[in-house]
């Protein structure tokens, strides 16, 4: 494992190893990698949880963290992403966490030696968020086979939905979708079944809510009214009462309270939203350790061969 850009590149064994390592970090185990590695975080879109979760993970591992501001870099002079990363590589930076608005931005970076970790690519995928979601679900239920998981909201524009539906299907979960039909891609039916929010609330073990991605809608989400959305497609207090007692509520955040989820439910007993944020640090520690250990072993093999 020399990079992380798509869940499709990970085997089920890779996923299991990362979740096991994240659990070990959460239980207080020490890293198996030396401190002092240089890492750069390059976020070309706004981020709170992903950006600072990676930074906390990097600092817990003892890494030297470079913060990159596109507005203060040569990107403003026309420098390409490839050349920016080539510069970082030349300076001795070993890995770059990159969030970029272009889907599959990483396809143009294959010739670089610097390890690329995607912090999200447009409407494409969000692999580290997917892994922390899997970790949170496994903590609760122990396994994935047979679990009923609803992904509800703006599915068409969600990189979280893209990653999660695919890997949860591979892991044996039953996937259900809910939300506005106009923000639903029919191709997603290859992974699950479309239900109304009321139907989903009554059946699932995991209610995974998504934010409306206003910034990815052409001309914005036309006709959007938050009160109307909440009543039709949100997890209202009334719908929450339909959930199984052991069901959990998830959300990748940022949360729009009283839109996709009632304010009173964000920190409720069934909610795992805050726990997802906490788990993100340990999962990202596992990702960074695994990738940098892989780079080191690859370099040693090259030298000795």
N, C-alpha and C positions, 0 to 999 in steps of 0.2 A: 504494500500500500504506500504509494509515493505521492499521492495527492487525494483530495476529496472534492469532486465537482458535481457528482451525480450519484444518487443511490443505486442507479442501474449498474454502476461499475463495482459495487460491493457484492460479494457472495453472502449467503446467509451465515456462513462461518465468520466472515469479516465482521458482520453486524453483531453476532453473538460475542465475539472477542472484544469489540469496542464497548458493548454494554456491560460486560463482565469487568472490564478495566475501569469503567466509570463508577461502577458499584464499589470497586476496591478503593478508588480515590475518595468516594463519599464516606467510606468506613475508616479513612485515615491512613491508608497505605501511602508510602513514599514513591516518588517517581523513579523510573529505571533509566533516566537520561540525565546527563550532566547539565548543570546550569550554564548560562552565558551565551546560549544561541541567540542570534539576532533574528527578530521577527518583525514584519511590517504589517500594519493594518491599513488597508486602502478602501475607504468607503466612499463611493461616488453617489450614493443615495443616503438619505437620513437613516439613522439607526440608533437605538438606545440599547436594547437587550443584547442583540447579537454582537455589536461593537464592543461594549464594555464587558460582556460575558467572556468574550475571547481575551480581552486585555487582562481581566482578573485571572483567567486560566493561565495565561502566559506568565504572569508575575508569580503565581503560585508555583509554577514549574521553574522559576528562577531565570527566565529568559530576559534578554534585553529587548525592550519593546519600542519600535519606532512608530510614531503617529504621523500619518500622511494626510495632508490637506490639499485636495486637488486645486482649490482656489489659490493656493500659495506655491504651486509647483509649475513645472514647465508644461503641464497639460494646457495651461492658459495660453501657451505659445504654439500649440498644435502638436505637442509630443503625443505619440500613440501610447496605448496601454502597454504594448509589447516593449517599446523602448524605455518606458518608465520602469518596468519590471526588469529589463536587461540591466539598467543602471543599478537597481537594488541588488541584483545578483552579483554584479561586478564589485559592489561595495562589501560583499560578504554576507548579505542577508540570505538566510537559508529557506525561509518560508514566507509566503504572503497570503494574508486573509483578504479576499477581494469581494466587495459587493459592487455590482455594476448593473446599469439599466438594460444592457444588451443581453438577450438570451444567448447562452452558449458562448459568452465572451472568451471562455477558456480554450475554444477550438483553435484560436490563433496563437496560442502560447505553448504549443506542444514541444517546440524546439528549445525551450528554456530549461535550465537545470533547477531553478528555484521551484520549490514545492508550492503548488497553488491549492488553496483551500477556499472554496466558494462560500461567501456569506450571503448568497442569493443572486440569481441572474434573471433580471426582468420578471416575466411571468413564468420562467422556466422551473427551477428547482431551488430548494433550500435544505441541503442535506444535513447540516448540523442541527437545524430545528427538527427535522424528521427524527434524527437519532435521539434527541432529548425527549421528544414525544414518545418514542418507543420505550425509552428507559422509564419514563413516568408510568406508562401503561403496564410495563412488566413489573414494576415495583408494586403496583396495585393488585394485579391479577396473576402474576407468576409466569404466564405464557400468553400466546396470541391466538392459537388455534381455536376456532369456534366463537371468538369474541365478536360481538356485534358493535360496529363503530359507525357513527354518523358523522359525516363531514358536511357542515351546514353553513351556507352563506354565499359569498361571491366566488364561486368555484372556478369560473372561467379565467379569472385574473390572478388566481392564487398559486404561487410557487409552493406554498406549504401543502396545498391540496394535491398538486402534481406529484410531489415526492411521497406523501403519506399514502395516497390511494394505491400506488403501485407496490410499495414495499409491504404494506399491511396485507394486501392480497397474496403476495408471495409467502407471507408468514402464516397464512391460513385463516385470517380474520374475514368476517362477512362485512362488506362495506355498503353503507347506505348514504345517499346524498339528499340534501334538502336545501331549499333556497329559491330565489327567483329563477324561473325557467329561462329568462332572457340572459342570465349570467351563468348558464350551465352548458357545458360542451357535451353534446350527445356521445362523443367518443369515450367519455368517462364511463358510460354504461358497460364498457368492456370490463370494468373493475367492480361495479356494484349496481344497486337499484335505486331509482329515484322515488322518494316518499314525500309526503307533506311533513311539516314540522311536528304536527300532532302525532302522526303515525310513527315518526322516528322516535319521539320522546318516550313513547310507550314501549318500545322494543329494545332499545340499545343499552349496551353496557358502558359505552363511551360516547359522550356528546361533545364533538370537537367543533367549536364555533370559529368562524372566520370574519375578519373585518372587511367591510366594503372598501375595495381598492379604488377610491375616487381618482387617485393620480394616474391610474392605468386605463381609465375610461376615456375614450375620445369625447371631448367636450364635457367631461364629468359624467356622473351618474344621473342622467336626465330624469327629471321627475321624482328624484329621491326625496322622501320626507321621513325623517328619522322615527317619528311616532308611528307612522303607518308601517314602516319596515319592521319595527320592533313587534308590533301586534301580529303581523303576518308571518315573519320569518325569524324573529328573535326568540331567545329563550326567556320567556316571561316568567314571572313567579308562578302563574297558573300552570304553564307547561312544565315547569320544574317539578311540580307536584305529581306529574304523570311519570316521572323517571323512576326506575327501579331504585330501591333503597340503597343498593350497593353500587349503583352507576356513578360515574365520575364526570365532571365537567372540565373541559380543556379549552384553551385559547392561546394562540401563539403570541398575542399582544402586538401592538398596543390595543387595549380594550377601549371601545367606545361604549361607555356605560349607558344603559337604557336605549341602546340601539340593537346590537347583536345579543346583548345579555343584560338582564335587569341588574341595576346597581347593587341590590341586596344580595345577589348570587355570586359576585366576583370573589368574595372571600368567605363564601359559605362552607359548610361542612363537606359538601360533595365536590366543591371546586378544588382543582389541582393547578390552578393558574399560577399562583405564587410558587408552588413547588416546581413547576416547569422551569421557572427562571432560575431557581436554586440548582436544579439538576443540570441546567445548561452549562454551568461552570465545570462540573465534573466530566460531563460528556466531551466538552471541548478540550479539557486536559487530556483525555484519552485519545482524542483525534490527533492532537499535536504531538504527544509522546510517540504514538504509533508511527506517524508519518516521518518524524525526524529520526527515530530509531531505524526505520526502513531506509532512509537516505544514507545513514551512517553505515549500515550493513552493506548497502549497495556500493558505497565508495570503497569499503574494505575489500569486497570481492573484486572490484575493478583493479585495485592496487596489487592484490596477491595473484591475480591472473596474468 
